[in-house]
Amino acid sequence: MSGQIEDTGSAGRAIITFSRGWQTLVATRSLGRRGVEVVTADEYAMTAASFSRYSVAEFRYPNPTKETQAFLEVLEKAILEYKPEDEATPYVLMPIHKETYLIARHRERFEPHIRVPVPQIEHIEQVHNKGTLAAYAMERQLPIPKTWIPKDPADFESIASQVELPAFVKLREAASGVGIRKVKTRDDLKSTFAEFVGHFKLKESDFPIIQQAVPGDDYCVTALFDHGKMAASMTYRGLRAFPAERGATVMRQTVKAPEMEKIAAELLGPLGWHGVAELDFRWEGTPEAQPQLIEVNPRFFGGLIQSVESGWDYPWLLFELAAQGHGHIDPVKETRTDIRTETPVLAFLATLQEIADNERGMKALGDSWEQAKMEFHSGSKRQGIRKLFRGIKECFDVKARFNKARELLEDHKDNIYDVLSRDDPFAALGVLYPLAVFLRHGKVNLELITGEGGPGGADE
């Protein structure tokens, strides 16, 4: 690691963590294109942001969860080494992922040398933990699905008998589709709960919550706060997720959602929130239906490309907020709502999954044919014909299934990708990291690709 960067009279300098994330690449390009010198960092090599032309230097750090003190020491050393010689040069630490919480907890260690525009750790803990978030939202009478928070095994057994199904079992502190599963029966609920407790080695204080499933589509409210005042906000709708029904949004479209953004302000404003946040909602899309708050990500979010391409350039806005020191940023003016973006690899997998689900109609036809044959053999030809036609009705014809698949694939045609960029082509080599994960584990391991896991981390 070398802190020697030639002084080019830049707009400032930033250290950005979690450089394997697609959202980190978006942030790196955002700042780099505005003249900010970006130093990228991660625990892995071959990351998307490190390959970017806008990364002027890079360094590696230990795993923030497993080697906390070593991570803090390496980060502090890097901050000192890359510190600009000119004290007037804006110098900002911009954590992207879960390391945000660790940096927030130890901010006094870094703030003498670099600006740290992240929320206070007390505020993060209030809303990131799904248990404390649910309690806080209910206390403030904000809309949230019915939620059960088990205190111990006996309490869970009592809750399991009264949960309204279908429901979701959720780790209290995880995201990107990790540690969440939809259950439709009491047996599924009990076995999933036990599995999560065992796999993630959870203590009673970290037991999963159970939350009633609510209808509607996924919406993501993104926002930047200046000490409790909402300085910018925008919303995008999730068009596709991977895995379906429980995973992260991987295809998106910008929408207008003032009611959801109002709820975001009512939730985070009273805390004195400072920095970025993303809030997940479910909404049926009708005026009489109230949006339901699902969870809060107290940091940068996977769909950052959607915000930036639509005109809400959060990395630059946050850099400005931190660099100027007096809390003023120019209001967002030039925005677009005709933008659609997607995450490479995962968005295509989501489409293939939807096509596969569509093809399952063939199973209905096969089952009805077997039932019809049994009726024919028993002499009830009329019943056999009825069951056969019922199966045909439930199944798409070949042409309809082909058109549906073509329609789903067409959804990708004009989308903007997190990775591909004409002025920054080598960043696409960042796909090497998830590819290496796939080759090592033989599957799309979201816990490793997204860096998510439960308290203590999942087994690798």
Secondary structure, DSSP 8 states (H G I E B T S, - for coil): ----------SEEEEE--TTSHHHHHHHHHHHTTTEEEEEEESSSS-HHHHSTTEEEEEE---TTTSHHHHHHHHHHHHHHT--SSTTS-EEEE--STHHHHHHHTHHHHTTTSB-----HHHHHHHHSHHHHHHHHHHTT-----EE---SHHHHHHHHTT--SSEEEE-SS--TTTTEEEE-SHHHHHHHHHHHHHHTT--GGG--EEEE---SEEEEEEEEEETTEEEEEEEEEEEEEESTTTSEEEEEEEE--HHHHHHHHHHHGGGT--EEEEEEEEE-SSTTS--EEEEEE-S--TTHHHHHHHT--HHHHHHHHHHHSS----------S--EEE-TTHHHHHHHHHHHHHHTHHHHHHHHHHHHHHHHHHT-HHHHHHHHHHHHHHS--HHHHHHHHHHHHHTTTT-EESS--TT-GGGGGGGHHHHHHHHHHSS--HHHHS---STT----
